[in-house]
C-alpha cells in the first residue's frame, strides 16, 4: 500500500540532480507570471470587461443558457461568480501579488502555485481570442507542472518538462514543413519575417538589412534547432547540454530581433531541465545551495499518486493531439472530445509557432470625423504608425489589442470577429477601450459621427533611405478597408 504500483519507483522518487535547477526555474517562472499578470492588469477590462470589446459576462450568460451548469466544466473560470471590471482587474492584481510572493519565497508556495495557475486559466478564458496564443498555453502548462515540482522534483516531473519542451520545439518545426508555405521551403522566410511580424522592434530593422545568404542560413539554423535538436533532449547528458545551448542561442537571437512577449523567456527556463545541478551550482553560492537543499523532502504518497495520475493524463492528451497533427488526420469523435478537453484546463496543448509567413505588411489607420471632411486619427501604443517613430522593444509586455490588429488585414472572420465590436466601442467613445490606445482624438468630447479605416502597405526603409530621411518605415496607400485585397497568407 506504500508504493505507486502503476509507475516504476524511480520515476516518482526525487531527482537529486535537479534540485537547484528546479529552484531556479521556479524563480524564473515567478518573474514570467509577474510580467504576464502585470501586462493583463492594464488591459483586461478593455478587452473583456462589461464595457470591453468582448464582454466576458455576456459570453458566460450565453453559455449557461445553452448548456446549463455543464458550461462550468466547458469553461473553467472563477468569473462564473463575478465578471465585473473589479473582478477581472482584481484577479490580475492578485496574480501580481502571488507572483511576488513566489519569487520571494513568502507564504505557502504550493498554494501560491495553485492559485497562480487557477487565476491565469480564468483570465485565459476571459480574454477569449485576445489570449489564444502559444505563450499563454505554454505558461499554463509550465505553471501546472510547477505545482508538482516544488520541494521534491521527481524524475517524472522533469521528464514531463522535457516532453513539453520537445513538443514546443519539434511541433513548431514540423508545422512549418507541413504548412506548405513556399517561404519556408525556399529558405526565404527571414527576407520577410523581421518586417512583417506583428510588433517588430528596432532590432528587427537592423536584422532586415542583413545579406540574403545570412538570412537563408538563419532559416537553416531554425530548421536544425526545431527538427533535429529536440531529439537530443532524450539522449545522454552531453547531447542534452548541446540541445540547451542551441535552443538558448536561438531564443536570444529571436529576442534580439522580435517582440514575442514572454515565450522566449519560458523556453529558456525550460532549458534549465536539460542542464543539472552540477552546472547550475556554478552560479549559486554555497550558502544558497545549502538552503535550497534543506527545503527538499521526499514526496508523500498523495503527491506521488497525483503526479502519476496527471502524468498519464497529460501524456494521453498530448500524444493524441501531436499524432493527429503529424498524421494530418482527424481523431475519432470520442478521442477528439477527450483530447480537446485538456487545453481547456491548460494542459496537453499543440504548439505551432509561425507555420506561415506573411510576405507583406498591411497597417490599418482608424480615423474619425464629425462632418466627413476633417478626419482625426486614433493612435495605437506600439503598432507601426508614424514613419519616423522607431519600433519599440516591449518584451515581455504583450499589448494584446495592438497585436490583434495584425490579424485583421487577412479578413478572416474566425479571428477578426472582434473588430466590429471594437469599432462600435470607438464610436461610443467608451473609456475602457479608448484607454488601450495611445491617443483618442475625441477624448472628453462628443463621440465621432463617422469612422473610416484606411489601409497602407508598410515596408522598412533601407539603410540609405533611413540616413537620408530619418524614417524607419515607408508606406504605400492601398485603399479603404475592407475594400482592399486581403493580405495573404
Secondary structure, 3 states (H helix, E strand, C coil): CCCCCCCCHHHHCECHHHHHHHHHHHHHHHHHHHHHHHHHHCCHHHHHCCCCCCCHHHHHHHHHHHHHHHHHHHCCCHHHCCCCHHHHHHHHHHHHHHHHHHHHCCCCHHHHHHHHHHHHHHHHHHHHHHHCCHHHHHHHHHHHHHCCCCCCCEHHHHHHHHHHHHHHHHHHHHHHHHCCCHHHHCCCCHHHHHHHCCCCCHHHHHHHCCCHHHHHHHHHHHHHHHHHHHHHHHCCHHHHHHHHHHHHHHHHHHHHHCCCCCHHHHHHHHHHHHCCHHHHHHHCCHHHHHHHHHCCCCCCHHHHHHHHHHHHHHHHHHHHHHHHHHHCCCCCHHHHHHHHHHHHCCCCCCCCCCCCCCCCEEEEEEEEECCCCCCEECECCCCCCCCCCCCCCCCCCCCHHHHHHCCCCCCCHHHHCHHHHHHHHHHHCCHHHHCCCCECCCCCCCCCCEEEEEEEEEEECCHHHHHHHCCCEEEEEEEECCCCCCCCC
